[in-house]
Amino acid sequence: MNEALLGDVPTKKPKVSVVMDESLKAALEKWAEKESRTVSNLCELILKGAARDAGYLDASGDDEEGND
């Protein structure tokens, strides 16, 4: 789903800005569209998996101190 269609969806989660190549942005948009996700949601999913694999999050998605 495209973020432009959703507008500003309110969230209590912290926001992070990321600078990337246009080609990576386009690839993420295509991937997110295929999975009916926003780019933001897709990035969160990818980053959670990477943080879990690196040992910074436990299997439940909480960080090592138990904070989500």
N, C-alpha and C positions, 0 to 999 in steps of 0.2 A: 504494500500500500504506500502511496506517495505521501510524504510529509505535507506537501502543498494542499492535499485534499483534507488533511486533518487540522490544519492551522496550528496554533499553539496549544497543544494538549497540556493541561496543568499537571505538574509532577512535583513531588517533594524530593526527588533524587537530585544530587548535585549534577551540574552540567560541566562538560569539558569540551574545549575547542581543539580541533586537530587540523593540521596543515598537511595536505597530501597532493600528489600529482593528479592532474585531471583524469588520466587514464585509470588510476585506482578508484577515484570517485565514481567514474562511469561504471566500472566493474562492480562496485558495491551497490550502486543503484540497480543495476541489472539483476544481481543476485537477490537483493531485497525484494524486488518486484516479483521475481519467480517464486519466492517463498511467502508472498503476501505479508511482508514485514516492512517496517520503516527502516531506513538506513541506520538510524540511531539504535533501534532494537537489534538489528543484525550485528552491529558493532559491539553492543553489550554482550550478546551471545558469544561472539568470537573471542572477545577479551576475557570473559569469564572462563571459557574453556582453556585459553592460554595460561591464565593465572592459576587455574586448578592444576594443569599439567606441570607447571613450574613449582608447585607446592605452596603457593601463596593463598589459595582458597581450599577449604576442605570439600568433600564430595557434595555437601548440601549447598555450597555456594557462599558460605560464610568465610570471612577471613580467619586467620589463625587465632585471633583474639576473640572470635565469636561475633564480630560485628558484621553486618551486611550492608 
